[in-house]
Structures are given as structure tokens and as C-alpha cells.
């Protein structure tokens, strides 16, 4: 069983539930939220290793959420999960060490790409 804890933030319920179930089946502990505000509430006093963050969220968007999470949990790594085909990584997130390799476009045809990237992040290979 993995000790990696993942924060999954997506306002699309079917995407969130499906991805959460998959990650739990892979042995990860998952905290899920449907908004940035809910995510910030759910991680209080917790150590979270990786955030899988949707960019278009109600309230604060994914870019702002990642910046806030980085201030709270500087060791946390991030994977961006977006349905926006035109999304390009803003400089503010690139400065946090997020590269284009960590941006996944919806729908993901091979969901195991997430677990491969999670392994790379936890092993320090990204």
C-alpha cells in the first residue's frame, strides 16, 4: 500500500469520482474536492504529496489554487488536468517547477498515465 496522499480537485463529478476510484484502486490515499475553496478546507493540518488540479473551477481557478497550495505546502507537487485545449502554462506556475510534461488534457485516453507521472514525481524524476 502506498503512503502517497493525493489531493484531487475537479468540479466535474464523473471525472472526479472515476479518477478517485482509480487512484484508490492503485493504493493511493485520495482527498477529493469539487472547488478550490473546498480543497483548501479539506487539507487543513494534512500533509499532501501531490495535487491533481483542474484549471477551470468555480470560485478560485486552478492557477490561483496551485499558488495558494504551494504557499501552504511547499513540498507538494502538482499535475494539471484540464479540458481547455488552449491551456498554456503561465509563468507563475512554471516558476513553481511545473512543466508542460505535468499538464494532462481531458479526456485522458490512458488513465495509467497519471500513475506513471505520480511515480515519477514521488521518485523525484520530474
LUMMIDREN-403136 format. One record per residue: residue in one letter; residue number from 1; z, x, y of N, C-alpha, C in turn. Coordinates in steps of 0.001 Angstrom, whole numbers. Last residue first. Layout:
<sites>
SITE  type  seq       nZ       nX       nY      caZ      caX      caY       cZ       cX       cY
SITE     a  NUM        Z        X        Y        Z        X        Y        Z        X        Y
...
</sites>
This chain:
<sites>
SITE  type  seq       nZ       nX       nY      caZ      caX      caY       cZ       cX       cY
SITE     x  126   -11897    10944    14137   -12666    10349    15243   -11986    10738    16530
SITE     x  125   -10192    11850    12229   -11580    12329    12153   -12470    11704    13216
SITE     x  124    -7552    11117    11758    -7855    11977    12904    -9265    12524    12912
SITE     x  123    -6959     9304     9869    -7028    10698     9403    -7361    11664    10535
SITE     x  122    -7193     6984    11258    -5854     7353    10806    -5813     8794    10287
SITE     x  121   -10005     6964    11723    -9048     7011    12831    -7671     7496    12381
SITE     x  120   -11014     6789     9107   -11361     7933     9954   -10359     8076    11103
SITE     x  119    -9929     4298     8335    -9551     5530     7629    -9841     6761     8478
SITE     x  118   -11306     2672    10148    -9839     2718    10192    -9352     3988     9493
SITE     x  117   -13921     3032     9256   -13547     3534    10580   -12025     3620    10719
SITE     x  116   -13716     1776     6753   -14151     3167     6848   -13739     3778     8183
SITE     x  115   -13036     -779     7525   -12050       18     6796   -12433     1491     6792
SITE     x  114   -15431    -1519     8862   -14140    -1498     9564   -13141     -605     8834
SITE     x  113   -17317    -1473     6860   -17454     -502     7945   -16148     -399     8737
SITE     x  112   -16901    -3649     5284   -16209    -2419     4877   -16385    -1307     5910
SITE     x  111   -18616    -5573     6191   -17249    -5577     6728   -16469    -4325     6332
SITE     x  110   -21694    -5483     7093   -20922    -4835     6036   -19493    -4647     6549
SITE     x  109   -22512    -6915     9327   -23123    -7233     8042   -22331    -6650     6870
SITE     x  108   -20831    -8382    11887   -20902    -7162    11091   -21426    -7541     9715
SITE     x  107   -22517   -10171    14445   -21699   -10161    13239   -21884    -8851    12488
SITE     x  106   -20868    -7916    16692   -20803    -9069    15792   -22214    -9599    15573
SITE     x  105   -20722    -4380    16795   -21321    -5624    17289   -21191    -6704    16221
SITE     x  104   -18295    -1982    17536   -18976    -2740    16491   -19469    -4056    17076
SITE     x  103   -17549     1136    18678   -17986     -184    19134   -18795     -833    18019
SITE     x  102   -17065     3722    18019   -15961     2774    17807   -16288     1368    18302
SITE     x  101   -19204     5158    18851   -19010     5054    17399   -17945     4000    17066
SITE     x  100   -18820     5415    21560   -19742     4372    21091   -19623     4146    19586
SITE     x   99   -15247     6085    21857   -16660     6462    21883   -17511     5292    21381
SITE     x   98   -12294     6532    23588   -13089     5561    22827   -14561     5938    22987
SITE     x   97   -10682     8061    25166   -11112     8621    23887   -11909     7662    23026
SITE     x   96   -10215     7149    27627    -9109     6992    26681    -9474     7522    25295
SITE     x   95   -12644     7397    28849   -11609     8357    29234   -10378     8275    28326
SITE     x   94   -13866     5129    27895   -14323     6424    27376   -13282     7501    27692
SITE     x   93   -12646     3261    29518   -12293     3297    28093   -12741     4607    27449
SITE     x   92   -13779     3864    32011   -12315     3803    31885   -11863     3857    30425
SITE     x   91   -16519     3593    31610   -15958     4938    31724   -14442     4938    31538
SITE     x   90   -17322     1081    29151   -17025     1509    30519   -16351     2880    30525
SITE     x   89   -19933      737    26909   -18581     1249    27052   -18329     1683    28492
SITE     x   88   -21755    -2227    27074   -21755     -764    27126   -20349     -328    27504
SITE     x   87   -23220    -5051    25617   -21984    -4346    25964   -22223    -2845    26007
SITE     x   86   -25265    -6722    24919   -25481    -5837    26061   -24260    -5017    26435
SITE     x   85   -24286    -8321    22930   -25276    -7306    22549   -25512    -6308    23683
SITE     x   84   -21187    -9358    22377   -22082    -9106    23500   -23040    -7967    23156
SITE     x   83   -19300    -9556    20517   -20512   -10328    20272   -21540   -10119    21368
SITE     x   82   -17348    -6740    19452   -17890    -7622    20478   -19150    -8346    20020
SITE     x   81   -14747    -4763    19042   -15509    -5719    18234   -16046    -6762    19200
SITE     x   80   -13578    -1476    19088   -14077    -2608    19880   -14973    -3452    18984
SITE     x   79   -10669       45    18099   -12018     -307    17670   -12402    -1521    18495
SITE     x   78    -8288     2563    19040    -8964     1291    19234   -10356     1247    18622
SITE     x   77    -4905     3750    18526    -6356     3955    18539    -7034     2584    18595
SITE     x   76    -1808     4616    20056    -2653     3599    19429    -4131     3946    19596
SITE     x   75     -248     6255    21537     -769     6803    20278    -1738     5854    19580
SITE     x   74      682     4740    23719     -331     5778    23940     -927     6378    22664
SITE     x   73     1462     1802    24291     1437     2521    23010      370     3624    23070
SITE     x   72     1281     1050    26997     2460      698    26194     2587     1544    24934
SITE     x   71    -1213     2044    27772      -25     2416    28553     1256     2162    27749
SITE     x   70    -2836      802    25902    -2770     2258    25920    -1561     2756    26712
SITE     x   69    -2567    -1859    26637    -2018    -1414    25352    -1863      103    25315
SITE     x   68    -3994    -1809    29074    -2567    -2163    29043    -1903    -1669    27758
SITE     x   67    -6573    -1109    28153    -5887     -268    29138    -4384     -532    29143
SITE     x   66    -7085    -3281    26468    -7009    -1935    25911    -6281    -1003    26873
SITE     x   65    -7141    -5370    28396    -6144    -5361    27329    -5982    -3956    26745
SITE     x   64    -9407    -4722    29884    -8087    -4692    30533    -6989    -4615    29480
SITE     x   63   -11346    -5094    27856   -11242    -3820    28575    -9865    -3672    29215
SITE     x   62   -11000    -7800    27049   -10698    -6703    26144   -10542    -5357    26833
SITE     x   61    -9512    -9737    29770   -10567    -9368    28816   -10165    -8142    28005
SITE     x   60    -7061   -12261    30231    -7457   -10863    30414    -8480   -10474    29354
SITE     x   59    -8503   -15389    29591    -7484   -14637    30338    -7943   -13209    30530
SITE     x   58   -10263   -15147    26485    -9750   -15977    27584    -8646   -15198    28302
SITE     x   57   -12503   -12349    25999   -11319   -13120    25632   -10943   -14038    26786
SITE     x   56   -14706   -10209    24970   -14703   -11456    25742   -13573   -12340    25241
SITE     x   55   -14034    -8144    23162   -14145    -7886    24595   -14078    -9149    25440
SITE     x   54   -11631    -7730    20579   -12822    -8421    21076   -12866    -8198    22588
SITE     x   53   -10247    -4990    18930   -10199    -5834    20111   -11568    -6406    20458
SITE     x   52    -8025    -3698    16936    -9414    -4159    16829    -9526    -5266    17862
SITE     x   51    -5891     -971    17155    -6240    -2275    17708    -7717    -2539    17480
SITE     x   50    -3577      794    15163    -4970      553    15540    -5126     -855    16090
SITE     x   49     -745      980    15012    -1597     2157    14873    -2990     1957    15445
SITE     x   48     2170       -6    16626      876     -443    16109      -42      768    16111
SITE     x   47     5468     -716    16533     4542      411    16516     3255     -109    15881
SITE     x   46     7108    -3059    18699     6463    -2709    17433     5609    -1463    17613
SITE     x   45     8138    -4205    21028     9039    -3471    20128     8423    -3160    18761
SITE     x   44     5530    -6516    21201     6761    -6026    21820     7655    -5401    20748
SITE     x   43     3262    -7672    20220     3508    -6273    19865     4784    -5698    20482
SITE     x   42     3028   -10285    21143     3267   -10074    19713     3620    -8638    19363
SITE     x   41     2417   -10104    23874     3689   -10706    23458     4037   -10320    22012
SITE     x   40     -135    -9006    23733      924    -8257    24410     2309    -8792    24030
SITE     x   39    -1477   -11116    22431    -1374    -9799    21799     -234    -8997    22414
SITE     x   38    -1392   -13130    24352     -663   -13312    23088     -468   -11970    22390
SITE     x   37    -3069   -11923    26259    -1688   -12250    26599     -844   -12417    25341
SITE     x   36    -5494   -11780    24915    -4810   -10565    25320    -3347   -10805    25617
SITE     x   35    -5661   -14068    22119    -5866   -13699    23523    -5135   -12397    23810
SITE     x   34    -5037   -14533    19511    -6300   -15102    19992    -6558   -14819    21469
SITE     x   33    -3915   -12109    17117    -3718   -12870    18344    -5072   -13383    18809
SITE     x   32    -2180   -10658    14323    -3369   -11209    14962    -2985   -12057    16168
SITE     x   31    -1330    -7867    12634     -776    -8772    13642    -1996    -9341    14351
SITE     x   30    -1324    -6709     9346    -2125    -7191    10473    -1296    -8125    11346
SITE     x   29    -1207    -3989     7246     -381    -4997     7896    -1125    -5407     9160
SITE     x   28    -3589    -3429     4582    -3085    -3195     5934    -2148    -4321     6374
SITE     x   27    -4822    -3871     2143    -3498    -3267     2163    -2920    -2984     3535
SITE     x   26    -7066    -5323     1903    -7243    -3874     1817    -5915    -3129     1943
SITE     x   25    -6100    -7821     2450    -6505    -7539     1072    -6687    -6040      843
SITE     x   24    -5865    -7481     5226    -4650    -7612     4412    -4949    -7340     2939
SITE     x   23    -8582    -7425     5882    -7752    -6244     6130    -6453    -6294     5330
SITE     x   22    -9342   -10067     5116    -9984    -8894     4521    -9093    -7652     4667
SITE     x   21    -7733   -11616     6804    -7597   -11729     5347    -8189   -10508     4647
SITE     x   20    -8757   -10802     9332    -7342   -10602     8994    -7143   -10635     7473
SITE     x   19   -11390   -11701     9153   -11121   -10271     9252    -9671    -9952     8901
SITE     x   18   -10934   -14491     9003   -11689   -13787     7969   -11370   -12300     7970
SITE     x   17    -9525   -15002    11378    -8929   -15323    10078    -9615   -14548     8956
SITE     x   16   -11406   -14143    13366   -10043   -13582    13285    -9437   -13792    11898
SITE     x   15   -13596   -15800    12863   -13741   -14337    12813   -12376   -13700    12598
SITE     x   14   -12464   -18302    13280   -13033   -17987    11965   -13204   -16476    11799
SITE     x   13   -11612   -18162    16046   -10671   -18337    14942   -11246   -17915    13591
SITE     x   12   -12227   -16091    18528   -12987   -16894    17573   -12167   -16985    16288
SITE     x   11   -10701   -14319    19939   -10499   -15736    20233   -11312   -16649    19324
SITE     x   10    -8969   -11591    18657   -10266   -12260    18746   -10008   -13739    18972
SITE     x    9    -7342    -8779    17741    -7407    -9744    18838    -8818   -10292    18931
SITE     x    8    -5141    -7235    15663    -6465    -7852    15675    -6476    -8935    16739
SITE     x    7    -3482    -4343    15059    -3486    -5491    15961    -4924    -5988    16037
SITE     x    6    -2195    -2924    12113    -3370    -3218    12931    -3122    -4454    13792
SITE     x    5     -521     -279    10624     -381    -1604    11234    -1517    -1797    12239
SITE     x    4     -331     1460     7594    -1052     1296     8862     -917     -150     9347
SITE     x    3      604     1969     5171     1631     1715     6185      993     1509     7554
SITE     x    2     -826      538     2200     -940     1307     3435      214      978     4379
SITE     x    1        0      843    -1189        0        0        0        0      883     1245
</sites>
